[in-house]
Amino acid sequence: MEVGAREVESGAKLADQAGAALGEIRDSVEATRAATARITVAVHAMDGASSGVVASSEAISAIAGETNAAASRMMSAAATVARSVESIAAVSEENSAATEEVSAATQEMSAQAEEVMASADSLSQMARQLDELVSRFKFGEDDRMAAGGSLSLAVPSSRAVGRVTRRAA
Protein backbone atom coordinates (compact mmCIF):
# COMPACT_ATOMS: atom_id res chain seq x y z
CA MET A 1 0.00 0.00 0.00
CA GLU A 2 2.66 2.14 0.61
CA VAL A 3 3.77 1.59 -2.86
CA GLY A 4 0.26 2.27 -4.00
CA ALA A 5 0.11 5.40 -1.89
CA ARG A 6 3.37 6.54 -3.37
CA GLU A 7 2.18 5.80 -6.77
CA VAL A 8 -1.03 7.72 -6.10
CA GLU A 9 1.01 10.52 -4.64
CA SER A 10 3.34 10.42 -7.62
CA GLY A 11 0.33 10.26 -9.94
CA ALA A 12 -1.23 13.22 -8.14
CA LYS A 13 1.99 15.20 -8.55
CA LEU A 14 2.12 14.22 -12.16
CA ALA A 15 -1.54 15.20 -12.54
CA ASP A 16 -0.81 18.53 -10.85
CA GLN A 17 2.19 19.05 -13.12
CA ALA A 18 0.12 18.01 -16.12
CA GLY A 19 -2.66 20.42 -15.02
CA ALA A 20 -0.13 23.22 -14.58
CA ALA A 21 1.39 22.40 -17.98
CA LEU A 22 -2.10 22.25 -19.46
CA GLY A 23 -2.82 25.68 -17.93
CA GLU A 24 0.40 27.01 -19.42
CA ILE A 25 -0.50 25.49 -22.78
CA ARG A 26 -3.97 26.99 -22.53
CA ASP A 27 -2.43 30.40 -21.64
CA SER A 28 0.04 30.04 -24.53
CA VAL A 29 -2.80 29.13 -26.92
CA GLU A 30 -4.80 32.13 -25.67
CA ALA A 31 -1.77 34.40 -26.08
CA THR A 32 -1.14 32.99 -29.56
CA ARG A 33 -4.80 33.51 -30.48
CA ALA A 34 -4.64 37.14 -29.24
CA ALA A 35 -1.36 37.71 -31.09
CA THR A 36 -2.89 36.16 -34.22
CA ALA A 37 -5.88 38.49 -33.88
CA ARG A 38 -3.53 41.49 -33.54
CA ILE A 39 -1.54 40.29 -36.54
CA THR A 40 -4.76 39.89 -38.52
CA VAL A 41 -5.78 43.45 -37.62
CA ALA A 42 -2.29 44.68 -38.57
CA VAL A 43 -2.43 42.76 -41.88
CA HIS A 44 -5.81 44.35 -42.66
CA ALA A 45 -4.39 47.77 -41.77
CA MET A 46 -1.34 47.11 -43.94
CA ASP A 47 -3.60 45.95 -46.76
CA GLY A 48 -5.58 49.20 -46.50
CA ALA A 49 -2.36 51.21 -46.34
CA SER A 50 -0.89 49.37 -49.32
CA SER A 51 -4.13 50.02 -51.23
CA GLY A 52 -3.66 53.70 -50.37
CA VAL A 53 -0.04 53.55 -51.52
CA VAL A 54 -1.12 51.89 -54.77
CA ALA A 55 -3.82 54.53 -55.30
CA SER A 56 -1.32 57.30 -54.52
CA SER A 57 1.20 55.75 -56.90
CA GLU A 58 -1.43 55.58 -59.62
CA ALA A 59 -2.38 59.24 -58.98
CA ILE A 60 1.29 60.25 -59.10
CA SER A 61 1.71 58.25 -62.31
CA ALA A 62 -1.32 60.01 -63.83
CA ILE A 63 0.04 63.41 -62.79
CA ALA A 64 3.43 62.52 -64.26
CA GLY A 65 1.71 61.53 -67.52
CA GLU A 66 -0.20 64.84 -67.59
CA THR A 67 3.00 66.73 -66.85
CA ASN A 68 4.77 64.89 -69.65
CA ALA A 69 1.91 65.67 -72.07
CA ALA A 70 1.94 69.34 -70.98
CA ALA A 71 5.71 69.49 -71.49
CA SER A 72 5.28 68.01 -74.97
CA ARG A 73 2.62 70.61 -75.78
CA MET A 74 4.88 73.35 -74.46
CA MET A 75 7.77 72.11 -76.60
CA SER A 76 5.51 72.05 -79.63
CA ALA A 77 4.26 75.56 -78.86
CA ALA A 78 7.84 76.77 -78.34
CA ALA A 79 8.80 75.32 -81.73
CA THR A 80 5.82 77.10 -83.31
CA VAL A 81 6.84 80.36 -81.65
CA ALA A 82 10.42 79.90 -82.85
CA ARG A 83 9.19 79.34 -86.43
CA SER A 84 6.96 82.43 -86.12
CA VAL A 85 9.89 84.52 -84.88
CA GLU A 86 12.02 83.30 -87.80
CA SER A 87 9.20 84.15 -90.20
CA ILE A 88 8.82 87.61 -88.66
CA ALA A 89 12.57 88.15 -88.94
CA ALA A 90 12.47 87.18 -92.63
CA VAL A 91 9.53 89.52 -93.25
CA SER A 92 11.38 92.28 -91.39
CA GLU A 93 14.42 91.77 -93.61
CA GLU A 94 12.21 91.87 -96.72
CA ASN A 95 10.49 95.02 -95.43
CA SER A 96 13.88 96.60 -94.74
CA ALA A 97 15.04 95.81 -98.27
CA ALA A 98 11.78 97.15 -99.71
CA THR A 99 12.13 100.30 -97.61
CA GLU A 100 15.64 100.82 -98.95
CA GLU A 101 14.34 100.36 -102.51
CA VAL A 102 11.51 102.84 -101.88
CA SER A 103 14.00 105.29 -100.40
CA ALA A 104 16.27 104.96 -103.43
CA ALA A 105 13.30 105.35 -105.78
CA THR A 106 12.15 108.41 -103.83
CA GLN A 107 15.59 109.98 -104.10
CA GLU A 108 15.64 109.23 -107.82
CA MET A 109 12.16 110.73 -108.25
CA SER A 110 13.25 113.78 -106.26
CA ALA A 111 16.27 114.23 -108.55
CA GLN A 112 14.03 113.82 -111.60
CA ALA A 113 11.55 116.33 -110.18
CA GLU A 114 14.41 118.80 -109.72
CA GLU A 115 15.42 118.21 -113.34
CA VAL A 116 11.81 118.75 -114.48
CA MET A 117 11.65 121.95 -112.43
CA ALA A 118 14.91 123.15 -113.95
CA SER A 119 13.59 122.30 -117.42
CA ALA A 120 10.32 124.08 -116.63
CA ASP A 121 12.26 127.16 -115.50
CA SER A 122 14.33 127.02 -118.68
CA LEU A 123 11.17 126.64 -120.80
CA SER A 124 9.57 129.50 -118.89
CA GLN A 125 12.57 131.70 -119.67
CA MET A 126 12.47 130.63 -123.29
CA ALA A 127 8.75 131.42 -123.43
CA ARG A 128 9.36 134.91 -122.02
CA GLN A 129 12.14 135.45 -124.53
CA LEU A 130 9.90 134.17 -127.30
CA ASP A 131 7.14 136.55 -126.14
CA GLU A 132 9.64 139.42 -126.27
CA LEU A 133 10.67 138.44 -129.78
CA VAL A 134 7.10 138.01 -130.95
CA SER A 135 6.10 141.35 -129.46
CA ARG A 136 8.74 143.03 -131.61
CA PHE A 137 7.14 141.84 -134.81
CA LYS A 138 4.82 144.52 -136.21
CA PHE A 139 1.77 143.87 -138.26
CA GLY A 140 1.02 146.55 -140.75
CA GLU A 141 -2.59 147.19 -141.89
CA ASP A 142 -1.46 147.93 -145.43
CA ASP A 143 0.59 144.73 -145.53
CA ARG A 144 -2.40 142.64 -144.60
CA MET A 145 -4.55 144.11 -147.29
CA ALA A 146 -1.98 143.80 -149.99
CA ALA A 147 -1.53 140.10 -149.29
CA GLY A 148 -5.23 139.46 -149.65
CA GLY A 149 -5.96 139.49 -145.98
CA SER A 150 -2.96 137.45 -144.95
CA LEU A 151 -0.50 138.77 -142.45
CA SER A 152 2.98 139.85 -143.21
CA LEU A 153 5.51 140.18 -140.49
CA ALA A 154 8.18 142.76 -140.00
CA VAL A 155 11.42 141.11 -138.92
CA PRO A 156 13.20 142.87 -136.04
CA SER A 157 16.67 144.18 -136.44
CA SER A 158 19.65 141.94 -135.91
CA ARG A 159 20.61 143.95 -132.79
CA ALA A 160 17.28 143.09 -131.09
CA VAL A 161 17.66 139.38 -131.91
CA GLY A 162 21.22 139.45 -130.62
CA ARG A 163 20.10 140.92 -127.28
CA VAL A 164 17.47 138.23 -126.83
CA THR A 165 19.87 135.46 -127.85
CA ARG A 166 22.52 136.70 -125.41
CA ARG A 167 19.98 136.80 -122.55
CA ALA A 168 18.94 133.23 -123.34
CA ALA A 169 22.51 132.08 -123.18
Contacts in CASP RR format, 6 or more apart in sequence:
PFRMAT RR
TARGET T0000
AUTHOR 0000-0000-0000
METHOD contacts of the structure
MODEL  1
MEVGAREVESGAKLADQAGAALGEIRDSVEATRAATARITVAVHAMDGAS
SGVVASSEAISAIAGETNAAASRMMSAAATVARSVESIAAVSEENSAATE
EVSAATQEMSAQAEEVMASADSLSQMARQLDELVSRFKFGEDDRMAAGGS
LSLAVPSSRAVGRVTRRAA
125 168 0 8 1.000
126 168 0 8 1.000
129 164 0 8 1.000
129 167 0 8 1.000
129 168 0 8 1.000
132 164 0 8 1.000
133 156 0 8 1.000
133 160 0 8 1.000
133 161 0 8 1.000
133 164 0 8 1.000
136 156 0 8 1.000
136 160 0 8 1.000
137 153 0 8 1.000
137 154 0 8 1.000
137 155 0 8 1.000
137 156 0 8 1.000
138 153 0 8 1.000
138 154 0 8 1.000
139 151 0 8 1.000
139 152 0 8 1.000
139 153 0 8 1.000
139 154 0 8 1.000
140 152 0 8 1.000
140 154 0 8 1.000
143 151 0 8 1.000
143 152 0 8 1.000
143 154 0 8 1.000
144 150 0 8 1.000
144 151 0 8 1.000
144 152 0 8 1.000
146 152 0 8 1.000
END
